[in-house]
Amino acid sequence: MRDPAFARLKFPRTMRMKLSREFNHVRKEGKRVSRGCLIANWKTLPAGSSPRLGVITARKLGPAVARSRARRLLRETFRVHQRELREPVALVLVARSAILQKKLADVERDFLSVMRQAGLLKETQ
């Protein structure tokens, strides 16, 4: 039997926001914090639901290759740290142009900093 602490971190498509009305709802009615290479908009979800993520990469970031890389970096960062969230949230991450020069570790640092500032991370012991 597998230890739940080492269970695989999943990020299925059902956890992704796809519809523009979902994005607009979170951006309009949620809260917002920006730092480093990203802007985070979030709205808390009812207890027991799974967190949801939406990623926005504007065309002004650059060609499709650069935008796709930015989306992959943000999704991977969320996937790795999703269990550290205090409560389920609908989270919209907007990539800023600074993400183009960053590596995964830098994006992770900015993500965790934003989540701490927003008070969305569990208390560390």
N, C-alpha and C positions, 0 to 999 in steps of 0.2 A: 504494500500500500504506500502511496506517495505522501510525503509530508506536504501539507497545504502551503507551508511557507516557501516551498520550492516549486510550487505549481507554475505551470507555464503562463507567462504574461500574454494575454491575448488582446487583440484589438480587432474584433470582427467588424464587418461592414455595418452591422446593426447599430454599432456605437458611433457611427459617423453621421453627422448632419449633412443632408443632401439638398433639402428644399430651401429656396431663398426666404420663404416666410419664417422658417426656423431661425435662420441667421438674423433676419430683421428683428424678430421677437427678442432674441437674446441681446442684440445690440441696442435696441430701443428701451427695453425694460430692465436690463441687467446693469451690472456695475462694470467699471472699466479701470484698468491700470496699464501703464506702458513703461517699459524699461528696456534698454539695450536694443536688441534686434526684433522685438515683438511687442504687440499690443494684445492684451487679454481682456475679453469681454466675457462675463459669466453671469449665470442665473442659477440659483439653487433649485434642485429637483426634489421631489418627494422621497422620503427615506425608503430604501429598498429598491429603488430603480438604479440602473447602471449609468455611469457618467457618459456624456456624449461629447463629441469633439467635431468642430468645424474649422477648416483652415481656409484663410483668404490670402491669395497671392495676386496682387495687382499686376497688370501688364507693364507698368512702369518699372517693375523689378528687373526686367530684361527678357531675353528669349525664353521659349518654353522649357528648355533644358534647365535654366536657372530657377524658374518658378517651380518646376517639378522637384528639384533638389531641395528647395526651401520647404515645400510641403512634406517631403519625406523626412527631413530633419525634425520638423515640428511634430509630426505624427509619431515618430520613433521616441522622441522625448516624452510625449504624453503616455505612450504605451508603457515605457519603463517605470514611470512615476505615478501611474494611475492609482495604485494602492495606497499611496501616501496622502491622498486627498481625504480631508476630514469628513466630507459629505458628498453625495452625488451632485454633480453640477453639469449644466449645459455650457460648454466652453467654446468660445470662438477666438481663435488665435489669428492675428493679422501679422503677416511678415513685413518687416521694414527692410529698406534697402541694405542696412548693415548686415543682414543675414548672409549676403552673398560672399563675404570674406570669412565667415565663421565656420568653424568645425563643429562637430556634434557636441563636444565637451563645452564649448563656448555657448552654444544654444541651450544646453542643459542648465548651465549656470544662470543664464538670463531667465529661463523658465522657472527655475526654483526660486529665484529672487522675486519674481513677479508673484508667484503663488504664496510666498511668505508674506510679502507686502499686502496681499489681498486677504490673508488669514485663512487660506484654504487648505494648508497642510496640517497634518496631525502633529501634535506636540511630540517632540523627541525627548527621550529619557536620558 
